[in-house]
């Protein structure tokens, strides 16, 4: 098809309706692109416009989008990202989930800034894209395969080992509410919120894509100049020597965080009971490097090899090959479940990738189930004979399998910790560690009030990627036990992250956004304007959630975080006092321009160019 405007973009979005089997392509509108930039912004506006409020996320009415940014697939550093958006079957609200690797860049090489998929197929299918050709193909022979088997079989069917594939495993097929979407072989996942279950509900096993095109930028000379300067300033050998964090990431990957957060007493341990793990030294970065790491890997366009190829050489899990695990997986499958065995954690993480399960959510769900088991709330009969105690590696691995296949106790645990606690009762909600239905990631909020506010205000639920104030609390000037400046920090970082997720760059990339985007598009972009775009997007996702009847009551934390003082360690005695959370929320809402119930005001929405959204929220059924 004829392209729309270019300059960082390739000019088209493809729409696939699995119910009618119809495919259509639309030129990318430049005004739309200027307003929402790409990635999360494109997805937010698309879902807000298409989805009716309070639809069932697992129904034909839900839509899932795969959106790139204007820097995705370019020569910019760390530019391999794209953003998947959908209404979450885990939380029932907005969700976006990012992924790296080659799939996003390949979308653009094929000529598409985004893919939008709706409807439900009558039988399993996969979508095949090769430049202008887009087809819905029979996928019945792929149904039942794990993610790696599916990728290999699609490549074999197509006779092309370079095809890039986004797929679901058995967890997505079985509608595990935190099933993820996996890309190619190993590591890259759109992990959080249940995107894999959305694909499974649509009988969509995979999307396979290959492209022969290229990406144009408007000012090639300027763009290359900015890229070269970024490399020299931040990613050269000389720069790395002056950056201990970069050096540690190269050596140990993100697992380096285990030692750091344990030292501050904020490493989630045994279902967030405490923040220090007696086995932390056994699962820190040095231990993984010594026992399982065999090589470094980097993503598309990335000069930093933060990924580690791992091999379990001996023991009951010998032969396990995995890219990872990352910090969040080591924390949630490790300390949060009382497991201190790198080989077992590597095996558990690999199984999650093969079945297509979010390692964060499953680690919290299993940790919660272990606490229930040890308190006698669930029995050995309930667990199908599994001794589900903290630290039992084999019990954890078997439970992951049962969850993916929805066998026995796994059928209940596949629903996510909020629904499990609601069904079990017996005050289990006191230690169900989630926000808005999404399980918390690897940071204990009782030891960092900035992260506590970040979790509470996150647009997708318990999440560390909306903002990360913990960096300024541990290594900057913020007092982690004080409410001072937390609202302004969270506001600023949320806008920055929302903007970053529009561009197609890694969350670690912090340099020269404005210069790169200006050179790529030919627009005059300032950092102030980009942050304004981030603010617009965050208000739009908040409005999406407001239509789902979320407000201040939902901007809260688990009872354990707000009622149980930390029992030991450097954060001993601390907890998130309700009055402190309320104080931070009042300040945060005021800065955001939202009312005291957390609803975006008419004035703020008009200011951000969202007048139609303001009119929508004034309708009686959405009134606070």
N, C-alpha and C positions, 0 to 999 in steps of 0.2 A: 504494500500500500504506500501511498505518498506520505512522506513524513511531515509532521508539524514542525514548529520551530526547533532548532537544535542549539547547541552551545552548552555542553554538559549533559543535556537531555538527548534522547534519540527520537522522541516525538510521537509516541503512540502508547495506548493502553489497550489490552485485549480483555474482553469480557467473555466468560464461558458459562453457559447455563446448562448444568448437567441434567435438569429435568426435561428440557426441550431439545437438548443436544445442539443448540444453536451457539454460534460463535460470531462475535462482532468486534470490530476494531474502531477505536476512536482516536482522532488526532489529539494530542496533548494541547490544552489551551494555555497560552502564555500567561494570561491573567491569573488563572488557577495556580500555575506553577510559581509565579511571583508571590502569591499570597500564602501558599502552604509549602513551598520549596521542594518537597519530595517525601519519601519514606513514611515516617509516622504522620506527617502532616497530610499527605495524600490519603493515607488510610483513614485518618480521623474524619476528614471531610466526607470521604466516600461512604463510610459506615454510618455516619450521622444522617446523611441524606437518604440512604437506601433502607436502613433497618427501622422497623416499627418498634416502639418501646415495648419492653417486657415480652418479647418473643422467646420461645424456648431455644437456647443456643444449639441444641442438637436437632432442631427441626430444619426443614427445607428452607425456612425463611432466613436463616443465618447466612452470612456471606463471609468469605475469607479472602483477604487481599495479600498480595506479595508486591511490595513497593520498593523501588530503588530510589537513590538520591542522585543529585547532579554530579557528585564526586565518585559514585560507585563505578568501579571498573576503569577509572582514569589512572594517570601516573601518580596521583597524590598518594602519600604514604597512608597505610592502613585503610585502604579504600575498597575493601571487599564486602562491605555490609549491605544488608537489605532488611526491611521491616515487614513482619507478618502481622496483620490486624484482624480481629474477629471479636464477637461477643463470647465471653469465656463460659464454658460449661462448668468450670470449677467455681467461679465467683458469681456468675450471672451479670457481670458488668463489663465495661470496656477492658480490652486486653490488646497490647502490642508486644511482640516478642521478636527480638533481633537475632540475626544469624550471620556468620561470616562465611569464609570459603569462596568457592568459585561460582555458586549458583546465581547470586546477584549480578556480578559482572557479565555472566553468560546471558542473562535476560536482556541486558542492554546490547550485547553483541548480536543477539537475535533481532533487535529492533524494538524492544518494549521497555518502557519505564515502569510498567506495572502489569500485574495479572489480577483480575477480579473473578472469583468463582462463586457461583450461587447454585441453588437447586439441589436435587438429589437424584443420583443415577439409580436405575432399577437393578443394576448389577455392578460388580466391581469394575472400575475403569482406571485408566491413567491418561493424562493429557500429554501429548507429544508436540513439541514446538521445535521447528527447524526453520529459522528465518521467517519468511512470510507464511509458511505452512503451519497451521495449528489444527490438531486432530484430537478427537476423543477416541481412545482405543480400548479394546477389550482388556481387562486386567484380572479376569477370573483366575488365570493360572498363577498370578502373583499373590492372591489373597491367602493369608495364612503364613506367608514368609516373614522372617524378621527383616529389619531394615537393610542389613548387609546383603542378605540373600536376594532381596528385591533389586538392589542396585546392580549386583552382578548379573542377574537374569535379564534386566532391561538392557544393559549394555550388550549382553550376548545376543538378545533378540534383535537389536538394532545393528549389531556388527560394528559397534563403535565404543571403544574403551574410554573415549574422551567426553562422552555425553555426561552432563551433570544432572543429578537426580535429587529431588526432594521427596521423601517418602515417609510412610508410617509403618510401625511394626504391629505386632499382635495387640499391644496396649491400645493403639488408636482404633484398630478394628473392633475391639471389645469395649470401646467407649469409656476407658479409664479416664476420669475427668481431668487428670493432669498428664495425659499422654502428650508427647512432644512430636515435632517434625524433625527428622534427621536428614542430613545432606551428605551425599556421596558415601565414602567409607571412612568411618571414625570421626570423632570430635565434634563437628559442627551441628548444632541443633538450635531450632527455635524452641526453647525449652519450657517456658512457663505458661500456665493458664489453660492448657488443654487444646491447643491448635490441632494436635494429632487426633483428638476425639472429634473435632469438627470435621476434619477430612474423613474420618471413619464413618461419621453419620451420613456423609454424602456419598459413601461407597467410592471415594477417591483414594486410591492406593498411592499414587505418585504423580509427580510432574517431572517429565524429562525434557531437557532443553539443550540445544546446541545452536550456535550462531556464528556467522562468518563476517559480520559487520564490524564497525569501529565506532569510537566515540569522538566527536569533534569538540574542541573547545574554541572559544571566540578569539582569545589572545594567546596563541601558542607560546610566544616568546616570554610573556609575563608569567604564564602558568608554569613553564619549565623553570624559570628563574626562582619562583617561590618554592617549588618542590626541591630544587637544589639547595636553597638556603635552609629549608627545614631539615634536610638530611644532614647538612653540616652542623647546624645548631643543636640538633636533638638526637640524631641517630648515628653519628659518626663514632669511630672508636674513641676519639678524644672526648666527645661529649659523654659517652657511656662511663668513662673513667671518673668523671665528675658527678655522676648520678648513681649513688648506691642502690636506689630502688630499681633502676634499669639493670644494673649488674645482677642484682638478686633475681629479677624476673628471668634474665637470660640463663642463669644457673639453675634455678629451681622452679621456674614458672610461678603461677599464682599461689602454689602451695606454700610458698614462703610466708603467707599470712598466718598459718597455723601458729608458728612460734610467736609472732608479733601479738596476735590477739589473745593468745593464752597468757602472755606476759602482763597484759592489761586487765585480765580477768573478764574478757568478753567473748571467749570462745564457747559457743553453745555446747553444753555437755549434758548427756542423759536427759534428753527432751527439755533442754533449757532449764534444768533444775539449778545449775550453777554455771559459772563462766570460766572455770579452769579445769583442765583435764589432766589427770595424773599420767596418762599415756601420751601426752603431747609430743614428747621428744621422739617417740617411735613413729610419728606420722608427720614430722616436720619436713621441710624441703630437702634437707640433707639426707634424711633416711630414704626418701623416695629416690633421690639421685643415686644413692649407693646401692639400693636393692632392686629397683625396677627400671629406671630411666636408661635408655640406650641411644637416643638421638634427639636432636632439637628439630622443631618444625615451626614454620611461620605461615600465616595466612596470605591471601592474595594481596599483593602490593605492600606487604608488611616487612620492615627491616628488623623486627624484634621477634625472635623465635621463642615466644612464650609457651608454645605447645611442646609437650614432651612425648616422644614415642616410648612406650613402656613395654617390657617383656617380663613376665613372671617366669623365672628360670627353674624353680624347684617347688616342691611341696604339693599340696592338694589342688592348687590352682595353676600348676605348671602349664606353660604353653599359651597362657592368656596374653594376647597382643592388643594394645589399646593406645590411642592417643589421648593422654591425660593420666590420671584425673586432675581436674582443676580444683582450686581451693574450696569452692562451694560443695563439690562432691566429696572431697576428703573430710570436710567439716561435718556435713549432714549424714554421710554414710559412716563416718568415723566417730569423732568425739560425741556427736549427738546421739549415737546409738551405742556408745561405750566401746567401740571397736578400735584397736590400736595396731592392726596388722596391715601394712601397706599392700601386700599381695592380695589379701581378701578385699580391701577397698577397691583395688584396681579391677578385680574380677566383678565385684558388684556394680561398679561404674560401667564396665563394658556391657554387662547384661542389661542395664538400663538403656544404653544406647541401642543395643540390638532389639530389645522389645519396644523401644520408643517411649521411655518414661522420664519425666523430669526428676533428676537426682535430688534436687532440693526438696520438692514436695514429698517424694517417696521416703527420704530420710527422716523428715518430720513425722510423717504418718507412721512409720515403723517405730521411731522413738516413742511416739505417743502410745502405740500398741504395747511396746515393751513396758512402759510405766503402768499401763492398765493391767498387764499380766502380773507384774510384780506386786501390785496392790490387790490382786485377787478379783478384779473387776471382770476380766475375761480369764477363762480357764484353758487347760491343755486340751479339753474337749472342743472348745471354741476355735482353737488354733490348729485343729486337725493333727494333734499330737506334737506340734512344734514347741520346744522349750524356748519361748520367746523372751529371753532374758537379755539384759544389757551385756554387750561384749561377745555375744554368740554369733560368730561370723556365718556359720552354716545356716543358722536359723534366719538370719537376715537375707541371705541369698535365696533360700527357699521361699521366703515370704515375697520377695521381689517377683519370683516366677509366678506365684499364686495370684498376685495382684494383676500382672500382665494378662494372665489367662482367665481372671475372675473365677478362680477355683476356691472353694471353701471360704476361709476367713478373708481371702483376697478379694472376694466379691464385695464385701463391706468396705475394706480398706481402699478399694479403687475409687470410692466416692469422695475422698479427701477428708482431712481431719475435722473440719467443721461439721459435715454431715455425719461422720462416724460418732463424734461426741454427742450430737443431738439424738442419735439413735440409742446410744448406750446410756445416756443420762448419768445418774450417780455422781454428779458434780464433776464429771470428766471435762466439762467445759472450762473448769478452772485452769486446766493445764493443756488445753487445745491451742497450740501455738500458731495462730493465723491472724491476719488482718483482712477483713472483708471477704474471708473465705480462702485467701491465698496463704499458704504456709510460709512462715518467716525464713529468711536466708541466714547466713552464718555470722550474725552479729547480735550479741546479747543486749537488748535495749536498756536494761537496767544499769549498764555501765557506760551509756552514751546517749544523752538526751537529744542530741542532734539526730541520731539515727532513729530514736523513738518517734520524733516528730516526722521524719521522712517516711517511716513505715505507716504512720497514722494517716498521712495526707496523700500517699501514693495513689495514682489514678487506677492502678490495676490490683491493688491489695498489697500484702506484705512483700516489699521489694527493695533491693539495694541499688537498683539501676536508675531510679527516678532522680536520686541525688545521693551523694556520699559524703555527708558532713563529717564523718568519722575521721577523714583525712586531716581536716583542719582541727579536730578535737585532739587527736593523738600527736600530730606533728606540727600543728600550727599554734595559733594564739587563743583558741577557744577552750574554755573550761568544760570538760565533758560532763561534769555534774551540775552545771549551771544552766538556767534557761536563757541567759543573756546572749543576744545576737543569733539565737538558733532560728528564729522565724525568718530573719533577713537572709541568712545563709541558705536555708532550705528553698526559699523563694528563688533566689538567684541561681542556685544549682539546678533546680527543677527546670527552669527556663533554658538553661544551658544544655541540659541533657535532652530535652525535647527538641531543641534546635539541632543538636548533634545527630539525633536519630532521624532527622530529615535528610541529612547530607549523604549518608552512605559510608561513614567512617567509623572506626572503632571507638568505643567509649574512652580508651586511653589517649586518643589523639586530641590534643588541646591547642595546637598551633595554627595560626594563619587562616582560620576559617574564612574571614571576610575577603582576604586577598585572593585565595584560591577560588572562591565562588564568583567573585567579580571577574577574574580572568576567564573562568570557564563559561560564564553566561553572557558576559558583556554588559551586565547590569552594574550600577554603582552601589555596591553593598557595603554597609558599615556594620561593625560589631553591634552597635546599638540597635540597628534595624533587625539583625539576626536574632538577638535576644527578644526583641518584640515579637518576632515570629514564634519563638519558643513559648512566649507567654500566651499568644493567640491559640496555639495548639493545646496548651495545658488547660485553658479555659474551655476549649471545645470538648476535650475528653471529660472535663468536669460536668459540662452540660449534658453530655451523653449519659453520665452516671446519675445526674439529677433527674433525667427522664425515667430512670429506673428506680426512683424514689430514695436515692441515697442522699444523706445530708450529714450534719455534725455528729449525730449519734453513731455513725459508721466510721468516723475518723477517730478510732480508739485503738486500744492495744489489748492483748490477752490479759486475763485476770492475774495470771502468775506474774506478769511484768509489772502490774500496778498494785498488787497486794502482798506479794512475798518478797521481803528484802533478800538480797543476794546472801547466801549462807556462808560463803568463804571467799578467800582470794582478795586481789587488789580492789575489787568492787564491792567487798563485803559490806552489808548493811544498806546498800543503795537499792532503790526501786523507783519506778516512775510514779510519783505522787499524782493523783487525779488533779489536784489544784495546779501542779506544774504543767501538766499536759493542757489543761484548759487555758492557762495563761499563754502558753505558746500558740495555741490555736487561735485565741483572740487576736494576738499580734499578727499571726500569719494571715488570717482572713482579712484583717484591715489592710495589710500590705497588698494582698491580692485584689482588693476591691470587691470582696464578696461580703454578703451580709453575715450576721452573727450565727446563722444556721449553716453557713458554708455554701450558700447558693450564689453564683455569679450575679452581680447586680446588672440592671439594665444599662446603667451608665458605663460600666466597665466593658460590657459586650459591645455596645455601640462604639466605644473608643477603639476597640480592637477590630472593627470592621465586621462584627458578627451580629448585625441588627436583626437578621432573620432568626437567629438563635435566641435573641432576647425576646422576640415576639412569641416564639415557641414556648419558652419557659414561663411566660406570663399566663399561658392557658391554665384554666382552673385545675385540671387533673395533675399538673406538675407543680402547683403552688406548694410552698413549704408549710 
